[in-house]
């Protein structure tokens, strides 16, 4: 251990892997030391006899109470290749995996959970802590980390060996202190070089079908401070990361082209994301999708025979092009007036809703652009709407 420390000139990083509440001492943390530069941990010295595995005695179990599940990096370092089983897809860039080399540990853990859950169901009901066993929709019990929800009859359960979460009834959650010492089997992985925003549901759906509940090869590129890894996944010769990147590019919006129409001339200019210059003339900005409607409107405007042109107080009939200083009024009173002074309504003209930090209200989701962008309507405004 001394050599491991001395061979680390840059320094060691300490990562908390679990926490215990020790009687008469309080909260204590179990840590993992690793070299910042090489990413190698102290557990890499296991082949030299250090560190040695320690077991809790029966006496110690009465004075030491786990506060968390145990985290393990499983000696994964950058450059490693691992056969993994994908257990959950969180998003287009985040997945949870189980290491294929831990299959025996997982099988033993499932057998122990099955036995323990039967005992706990027959025992007197006890208060449920945040570390528990929870029944999933398949009828089996799994280790979970619980968080409260608004309903007093339910709990949010995160399954630490699989990476997924669900809302469970409290009657399907039991306490178990004997299943806490085996490290969590779900390893959180981020897909290397895959963008996190914006999120696309179609990409996640494709990942679900391509790798969920399948064995793939993971090439580890590095490790984050939170203990997760960024990896490249391969299903045979198929580069999953590259497939995801291509799919995201195909779904990403292309730059919008707009058409500006200068009413002081007959010219139509095509520009990209350029605001109209309203100082010299009136310009209407139309998206390309609206160009057809614009052309139809322009044609009907030129066909009006009773167009009245007022210039400097004089009136004459004309079908000539529109002048900058002119004002136009159709003889049909139902037609709108188009004047130089007319302002095109903007979203900024709408009355502001008084909303500040901490504001709470019941709402309806009226439209969803993406996971991070959506529109809400206040339920109190429903009668007006």
HULINQUI-V400322 format. One record per backbone hydrogen bond with DSSP energy under -0.5 kcal/mol. NH is the residue of the N-H (numbers start at 1). CO is the residue of the C=O. If there is no record, write none. Layout:
{{NH | CO} {NH | CO}}
This chain:
{{5 | 1} {6 | 2} {7 | 3} {8 | 5} {9 | 7} {13 | 34} {15 | 13} {15 | 32} {17 | 30} {18 | 30} {20 | 28} {21 | 65} {22 | 20} {22 | 26} {23 | 63} {25 | 22} {26 | 22} {28 | 20} {30 | 18} {31 | 29} {32 | 15} {34 | 13} {35 | 40} {36 | 11} {39 | 35} {42 | 33} {44 | 41} {45 | 42} {46 | 43} {47 | 44} {48 | 45} {49 | 46} {50 | 45} {61 | 57} {62 | 59} {63 | 60} {64 | 60} {65 | 21} {65 | 63} {67 | 19} {68 | 19} {70 | 180} {71 | 17} {76 | 73} {79 | 220} {80 | 77} {82 | 218} {84 | 82} {84 | 216} {85 | 98} {86 | 84} {86 | 214} {87 | 85} {87 | 96} {88 | 96} {90 | 88} {90 | 94} {91 | 94} {95 | 189} {96 | 88} {97 | 187} {98 | 85} {100 | 83} {102 | 99} {103 | 100} {106 | 102} {107 | 103} {108 | 104} {109 | 105} {110 | 106} {111 | 107} {112 | 108} {113 | 109} {114 | 110} {115 | 111} {116 | 112} {117 | 113} {118 | 114} {119 | 115} {120 | 116} {121 | 117} {122 | 118} {123 | 119} {132 | 130} {132 | 144} {133 | 174} {134 | 142} {135 | 172} {136 | 140} {139 | 136} {142 | 134} {144 | 132} {145 | 158} {146 | 130} {146 | 144} {147 | 156} {149 | 154} {154 | 151} {155 | 168} {156 | 147} {157 | 155} {157 | 166} {158 | 145} {159 | 157} {159 | 164} {160 | 143} {160 | 158} {161 | 143} {162 | 159} {163 | 159} {166 | 157} {168 | 155} {168 | 166} {170 | 153} {172 | 169} {173 | 170} {174 | 133} {176 | 131} {180 | 177} {184 | 70} {186 | 160} {187 | 97} {187 | 185} {188 | 186} {189 | 95} {190 | 229} {191 | 93} {192 | 231} {194 | 191} {195 | 193} {201 | 199} {204 | 200} {205 | 201} {206 | 202} {207 | 203} {208 | 204} {209 | 205} {210 | 206} {211 | 207} {212 | 207} {212 | 208} {213 | 86} {214 | 211} {216 | 84} {216 | 214} {217 | 234} {218 | 82} {219 | 232} {220 | 80} {220 | 218} {221 | 230} {222 | 230} {224 | 228} {227 | 224} {229 | 188} {230 | 222} {231 | 190} {231 | 229} {232 | 219} {234 | 217} {235 | 238} {236 | 234} {238 | 235} {239 | 237} {240 | 233} {240 | 238} {241 | 233} {243 | 239} {244 | 240} {245 | 241} {246 | 242} {247 | 243} {248 | 244} {249 | 245} {250 | 246} {251 | 247} {252 | 248} {258 | 271} {259 | 286} {260 | 269} {261 | 284} {262 | 260} {262 | 267} {263 | 261} {263 | 282} {265 | 262} {269 | 260} {271 | 258} {271 | 269} {273 | 256} {273 | 271} {275 | 273} {278 | 276} {281 | 277} {284 | 261} {285 | 283} {286 | 259} {286 | 284} {288 | 257} {290 | 287} {291 | 288} {294 | 290} {295 | 291} {296 | 292} {297 | 293} {298 | 294} {299 | 295} {300 | 296} {301 | 297} {302 | 298} {303 | 299} {304 | 301} {307 | 304} {308 | 329} {309 | 307} {309 | 316} {310 | 308} {310 | 327} {311 | 309} {311 | 314} {314 | 311} {316 | 309} {318 | 307} {326 | 323} {327 | 310} {328 | 338} {329 | 308} {333 | 331} {335 | 332} {338 | 328} {339 | 337} {342 | 339} {345 | 343} {349 | 346} {350 | 347} {354 | 352} {355 | 353} {359 | 356} {364 | 377} {366 | 364} {366 | 375} {367 | 375} {369 | 373} {370 | 373} {373 | 370} {375 | 367} {377 | 364} {379 | 362} {381 | 378} {382 | 379} {385 | 381}}
